[in-house]
Amino acid sequence: MVSATDTDLSHTSRSARLKIWRGTSHEEGGYRTYDIVFDEGESVLDALVALRRDRVPDLAVRFSCFNANVCKECTMLIDGEVQYACIAKLKPGDTQIDPLPNRKLLRDLITDTLPNAEKL
């Protein structure tokens, strides 16, 4: 956790509670809640990657970042809106993260996003 000092208020830590859908179908599964500490400016994807790395190694989340909003792999439902997790900024308080609706759910936050015309 980073703490702000009187001379450096630009780098402060905040806390959030992420409510993340876990499971292999939209009908079977449920939400798991994770409390995190984050720095201002961090994205939802930053939090998901850190969670998977440090505490929840089986969390399924798709991303392929080399430049924000290029690959579109991290598209998910964040607080009820379809967003790119790499661009959506974390905010203090509660954030609900769901897989894309109306798509086949593979696991947790990963859905089948391949267009039907491209499927073999």
VMD Tcl script that draws the C-alpha trace (Angstrom):
set ca {
  {0.00 0.00 0.00}
  {1.30 3.43 -0.90}
  {0.56 6.22 1.53}
  {0.42 9.88 0.57}
  {2.61 12.41 2.29}
  {2.19 16.16 2.55}
  {4.68 16.60 -0.29}
  {3.37 13.89 -2.64}
  {-0.40 13.89 -2.85}
  {-0.40 12.76 -6.48}
  {0.37 9.16 -5.52}
  {-2.35 7.90 -3.19}
  {-3.79 4.46 -2.57}
  {-7.48 3.70 -2.52}
  {-9.55 0.63 -1.76}
  {-12.23 -1.09 -3.79}
  {-14.38 -4.18 -3.58}
  {-14.61 -6.14 -6.83}
  {-17.64 -8.39 -7.25}
  {-16.56 -10.80 -10.01}
  {-18.65 -13.45 -11.77}
  {-17.04 -16.90 -11.46}
  {-18.28 -20.00 -13.23}
  {-18.66 -21.85 -16.51}
  {-22.15 -20.73 -17.53}
  {-24.41 -17.73 -17.09}
  {-26.84 -19.92 -15.13}
  {-24.39 -21.84 -12.97}
  {-21.83 -19.92 -11.04}
  {-21.87 -16.93 -8.78}
  {-20.15 -13.81 -7.60}
  {-17.00 -13.77 -5.54}
  {-15.93 -10.60 -3.79}
  {-12.34 -9.40 -3.53}
  {-11.08 -6.37 -1.63}
  {-8.14 -4.61 -3.25}
  {-5.95 -1.56 -2.76}
  {-5.10 0.40 -5.89}
  {-3.36 3.55 -6.99}
  {-5.19 6.34 -8.75}
  {-5.23 5.85 -12.50}
  {-5.08 2.06 -12.44}
  {-7.49 0.17 -14.68}
  {-9.91 -2.64 -13.95}
  {-7.63 -4.89 -16.01}
  {-4.67 -3.93 -13.79}
  {-6.69 -5.15 -10.80}
  {-7.79 -8.39 -12.48}
  {-4.23 -9.23 -13.56}
  {-2.88 -8.46 -10.06}
  {-5.62 -10.59 -8.47}
  {-4.78 -13.51 -10.73}
  {-1.05 -13.12 -10.14}
  {-1.18 -12.67 -6.36}
  {-4.34 -14.25 -4.93}
  {-6.63 -16.00 -7.41}
  {-4.48 -17.96 -9.89}
  {-7.49 -19.68 -11.47}
  {-9.31 -16.44 -12.37}
  {-10.04 -16.62 -16.11}
  {-9.70 -13.27 -17.82}
  {-8.67 -12.59 -21.42}
  {-6.38 -9.77 -22.51}
  {-3.64 -9.15 -25.05}
  {-2.39 -5.66 -24.38}
  {0.32 -3.95 -26.27}
  {-1.64 -0.74 -26.67}
  {-4.87 0.15 -24.86}
  {-8.09 -0.46 -26.79}
  {-6.42 -2.16 -29.74}
  {-7.08 -5.88 -29.25}
  {-10.56 -5.66 -27.66}
  {-9.86 -8.94 -25.83}
  {-10.73 -7.50 -22.41}
  {-14.29 -6.42 -23.26}
  {-16.61 -7.22 -20.35}
  {-19.55 -5.83 -18.41}
  {-18.34 -3.37 -15.76}
  {-21.06 -1.96 -13.50}
  {-23.66 -2.90 -16.10}
  {-21.94 -1.30 -19.10}
  {-19.92 -3.00 -21.83}
  {-16.40 -1.60 -21.47}
  {-12.76 -2.40 -22.13}
  {-11.19 -3.38 -18.81}
  {-7.86 -1.90 -19.96}
  {-9.45 1.56 -20.23}
  {-12.04 1.48 -17.42}
  {-10.50 3.13 -14.37}
  {-10.85 1.67 -10.91}
  {-12.88 3.71 -8.47}
  {-13.21 3.54 -4.71}
  {-16.12 1.46 -3.49}
  {-17.92 -1.42 -5.18}
  {-17.45 -2.50 -8.80}
  {-19.34 -5.40 -10.37}
  {-17.60 -7.28 -13.20}
  {-19.48 -9.73 -15.42}
  {-18.79 -11.61 -18.64}
  {-20.35 -10.23 -21.81}
  {-24.08 -10.97 -22.02}
  {-25.54 -12.81 -25.02}
  {-22.27 -14.64 -25.63}
  {-21.30 -18.22 -24.84}
  {-19.49 -18.16 -21.50}
  {-16.32 -20.23 -21.46}
  {-15.27 -19.52 -17.86}
  {-15.40 -16.60 -15.41}
  {-14.97 -13.44 -17.52}
  {-14.08 -15.16 -20.81}
  {-16.76 -15.40 -23.49}
  {-16.66 -16.63 -27.06}
  {-16.27 -13.37 -29.00}
  {-15.39 -14.86 -32.38}
  {-17.93 -13.78 -35.02}
  {-20.02 -16.66 -36.38}
  {-18.67 -16.09 -39.91}
  {-15.13 -16.79 -38.66}
  {-15.91 -20.03 -36.82}
  {-14.86 -23.29 -38.43}
}
mol new
graphics top color blue
foreach p $ca { graphics top sphere $p radius 0.5 }
foreach p [lrange $ca 0 end-1] q [lrange $ca 1 end] { graphics top cylinder $p $q radius 0.2 }
display resetview
